[in-house]
Amino acid sequence: MLPHDPDDRLRLLIVGVNPGLWTAAVNAPFARPGNRFWPSLHRAGLTDHQIDASLGLTLEDEEHLLNRGIGITNLTGRPTVRADQLTREELTVAGRRLVDRADELRPGAIAIAGITAYRTAFGLPKAALGPQDPATVPGWPTDVPLWVVPQPSGLNAHENIDTLAAKWRAVWEIAGKH
């Protein structure tokens, strides 16, 4: 989900790892019921209302996100039951594609939702959550802040809606400055 008009600059490009089977079935990002992505975005103030993507995104919700300057994509489009079913090669190729997309779109910031996939995609095994040094990612445009936020799936027991929301607020603030 990206802007239709190339002159509409994104404030924030959110990058999931890959679609789960439910997400692929309804063709909407982070759609599995119980996923904490949409509640955390709303609690962080990135959306004006709680979006329910479990049956697909409505046209109104897509327009709302785009009007807020939010685009959503994935590192790779191959659906799996779990992200750890992706190969290292798939993620490495996806990382190179994301560098190209960052250079093309130049959003205010890019946030990747998933530290393990980020580490694999960019060959950075010691990377931590939070803002990243663009110089560590070959070819990354230095004027596009890069963040890694936790995977919002219920499988990630270390996070809850409030802790995820705090991380989204931090990314959103930085994205508004670029």
ZIKA-V665601 format. One record per pair of residues at least 6 apart in sequence whose ideal C-beta (glycine too) atoms are under 6 Angstrom apart, sorted by the first residue. I is the first residue (numbers start at 1). GAP is how many residues later the second one is. If there is no record, write none. Layout:
# ZIKA-V665601
i=I gap=GAP
i=I gap=GAP
This chain:
# ZIKA-V665601
i=1 gap=70
i=1 gap=71
i=2 gap=69
i=3 gap=63
i=10 gap=59
i=10 gap=61
i=10 gap=97
i=11 gap=58
i=11 gap=97
i=11 gap=164
i=12 gap=58
i=12 gap=97
i=12 gap=163
i=13 gap=58
i=13 gap=94
i=13 gap=97
i=14 gap=58
i=14 gap=97
i=15 gap=58
i=15 gap=97
i=16 gap=13
i=16 gap=58
i=16 gap=97
i=17 gap=58
i=17 gap=66
i=17 gap=97
i=17 gap=100
i=18 gap=56
i=18 gap=58
i=18 gap=60
i=18 gap=65
i=19 gap=60
i=20 gap=12
i=21 gap=58
i=22 gap=9
i=22 gap=10
i=23 gap=8
i=24 gap=55
i=26 gap=29
i=26 gap=30
i=27 gap=29
i=28 gap=25
i=28 gap=28
i=28 gap=29
i=29 gap=43
i=30 gap=7
i=31 gap=22
i=31 gap=23
i=33 gap=21
i=34 gap=120
i=35 gap=117
i=36 gap=116
i=36 gap=125
i=36 gap=128
i=37 gap=115
i=38 gap=13
i=39 gap=122
i=40 gap=121
i=40 gap=124
i=40 gap=125
i=40 gap=128
i=41 gap=6
i=41 gap=127
i=42 gap=8
i=43 gap=118
i=43 gap=122
i=44 gap=121
i=44 gap=124
i=44 gap=125
i=46 gap=122
i=46 gap=126
i=51 gap=10
i=75 gap=19
i=76 gap=14
i=76 gap=18
i=88 gap=32
i=91 gap=26
i=91 gap=29
i=91 gap=30
i=94 gap=27
i=95 gap=26
i=95 gap=27
i=99 gap=40
i=99 gap=41
i=102 gap=8
i=102 gap=39
i=102 gap=42
i=103 gap=38
i=106 gap=38
i=108 gap=67
i=108 gap=70
i=109 gap=36
i=109 gap=62
i=109 gap=65
i=109 gap=66
i=110 gap=36
i=111 gap=36
i=111 gap=38
i=111 gap=60
i=112 gap=6
i=112 gap=36
i=113 gap=36
i=113 gap=38
i=114 gap=37
i=115 gap=14
i=115 gap=33
i=118 gap=9
i=118 gap=30
i=119 gap=6
i=119 gap=8
i=122 gap=15
i=124 gap=12
i=129 gap=19
i=131 gap=16
i=132 gap=14
i=134 gap=6
i=134 gap=8
i=134 gap=12
i=145 gap=29
i=147 gap=24
i=149 gap=18
i=150 gap=6
i=150 gap=9
i=152 gap=12
